[in-house]
Amino acid sequence: MTVSIHGTEGVSLNGIPIINLVQIVPEQNFGESGTASTSEINWSNLASITPKVAGSTILGIFNPGVVLDVDNDDQGANNGRLYAEYKVGDSDFSSGQQTLLPQSWIMVPARGGNGMQTYFHKTITTSSTDIIYFRLGIMKEEGSRSILFRNGWATNSVIFMEYAS
């Protein structure tokens, strides 16, 4: 079957044909939380998807809302870190998890300002129909103020789509 939109044959999203869509998992919120720690990661609530087809591709579109509590410029640097991980099969993140990011964390800069809204996506090819869990984490890089997940800054959530090959 060929789909044509605006004279273009085939429709894809990030290179994945839309016509092979298996399921869409509605938005899941990561919850609001915060920390001032520079040594321990504050992890969000878990989000998950259970693939319906082994060998399918899962696309997760993430929109974390991260706020750094910096009221004015005389408080110095107050940067933070955003972590993102997933694990297949169970929700025990003590081992076996993998990062969703190009490196283990990304910097959330703040000096006299407050935070970040970002979107990122990740595709994962499944080999089974085992549930896949996802979580986000925040930690301070420096400074004594808080870093927070806030729903008002962004949707602070993820939407999943599953595509069959």
C-alpha positions in Angstrom: 0.0 0.0 0.0 1.4 3.4 -0.9 0.3 6.5 0.9 0.5 9.9 -0.8 0.4 13.2 1.1 0.9 16.5 -0.8 2.2 14.5 -3.8 4.9 12.7 -1.9 4.8 8.9 -1.8 5.2 7.3 1.6 4.8 8.9 4.9 7.4 8.6 7.7 8.2 10.1 11.1 12.0 10.1 11.8 12.4 7.5 9.0 9.8 5.1 10.4 6.8 4.5 8.1 3.6 5.7 9.7 1.5 3.0 7.9 3.1 0.4 10.2 1.9 2.0 13.4 1.0 -0.6 16.0 0.1 1.5 19.0 0.3 4.9 20.6 0.7 5.1 24.4 -0.9 8.4 25.6 1.2 10.9 27.5 2.6 9.7 30.8 3.7 12.4 33.3 7.0 12.0 35.2 5.7 13.8 38.3 7.0 16.9 40.1 10.0 16.6 42.4 13.2 18.3 43.2 16.6 18.2 44.9 19.5 20.4 46.0 22.0 17.5 46.1 25.2 17.5 44.1 25.9 13.9 44.8 22.6 11.9 44.4 20.3 11.8 41.5 16.6 12.5 42.1 14.7 10.1 39.8 11.2 10.7 38.4 8.2 8.5 38.4 8.5 5.6 35.8 6.9 5.6 32.4 6.5 2.4 30.4 5.3 0.7 27.3 4.6 -3.0 26.6 5.4 -3.7 23.0 2.8 -5.7 21.1 5.2 -7.0 18.4 8.6 -8.5 19.0 11.1 -6.8 16.7 9.2 -3.6 16.5 10.6 -0.1 17.0 9.5 2.1 19.9 9.7 5.9 19.5 9.6 7.9 22.7 9.1 11.7 22.5 10.2 13.3 25.8 9.4 16.8 27.1 11.0 17.2 30.5 10.3 20.4 32.4 13.5 21.2 34.5 13.7 24.4 36.5 16.7 25.6 38.4 15.9 27.8 41.4 18.0 30.9 40.8 16.5 34.2 41.9 19.2 36.6 41.0 22.7 36.8 39.5 24.7 37.3 42.7 24.1 33.7 43.7 26.7 32.5 41.2 26.5 29.5 39.0 23.7 27.0 39.7 24.0 24.5 36.9 22.3 21.1 36.9 22.2 17.8 35.1 19.4 15.9 33.4 19.7 12.1 33.2 17.4 9.7 31.2 17.5 5.9 31.3 15.5 2.9 30.2 15.4 -0.8 31.2 13.8 -3.8 29.5 11.9 -6.5 31.5 11.7 -5.0 35.0 11.8 -1.8 36.9 14.8 -2.6 39.0 17.3 0.1 37.9 20.2 -1.1 40.1 21.8 -2.8 37.0 21.2 -3.3 33.3 19.8 0.1 32.5 20.8 2.1 29.4 21.0 5.8 28.8 18.6 7.5 26.5 21.1 10.4 25.8 24.2 10.6 23.7 26.2 10.7 26.9 25.1 9.8 30.5 23.7 13.3 31.2 23.1 16.7 29.7 23.9 20.1 31.3 21.0 22.4 32.4 22.7 25.8 32.6 21.5 28.5 34.9 23.1 31.7 36.1 20.6 34.3 37.1 17.9 32.5 35.1 15.7 29.6 35.6 15.7 26.4 33.7 15.0 24.6 30.6 12.3 23.1 28.4 13.5 20.6 25.9 12.3 17.9 23.6 14.3 14.8 22.8 13.4 11.5 21.2 14.8 8.0 21.3 14.1 5.0 19.2 14.6 1.5 20.6 14.3 -1.8 18.5 12.7 -4.5 20.6 13.6 -8.2 20.5 10.6 -9.3 22.7 7.3 -8.0 24.0 8.8 -7.4 27.5 7.8 -4.2 29.2 10.2 -1.3 28.8 10.5 1.2 31.7 11.8 4.8 31.4 12.9 7.4 34.0 14.4 10.8 34.1 16.7 12.1 36.8 18.0 15.5 38.0 21.0 16.5 40.1 22.8 19.7 40.9 26.1 20.3 39.2 27.0 23.0 41.7 25.4 25.7 43.9 23.1 25.3 46.8 19.7 26.0 45.3 17.2 23.4 44.0 16.7 21.7 40.6 13.1 20.7 40.0 10.8 18.8 37.7 7.8 21.1 37.1 4.7 20.4 35.0 4.2 24.2 34.5 7.5 24.6 32.7 6.8 21.9 30.1 4.5 18.9 29.9 7.1 16.9 31.8 6.0 13.8 30.0 6.6 11.2 27.3 4.5 9.8 24.5 5.3 6.4 23.0 4.6 5.0 19.5 5.3 1.5 18.4 6.0 0.6 14.7 6.2 -2.8 13.2 8.8 -3.6 10.5 
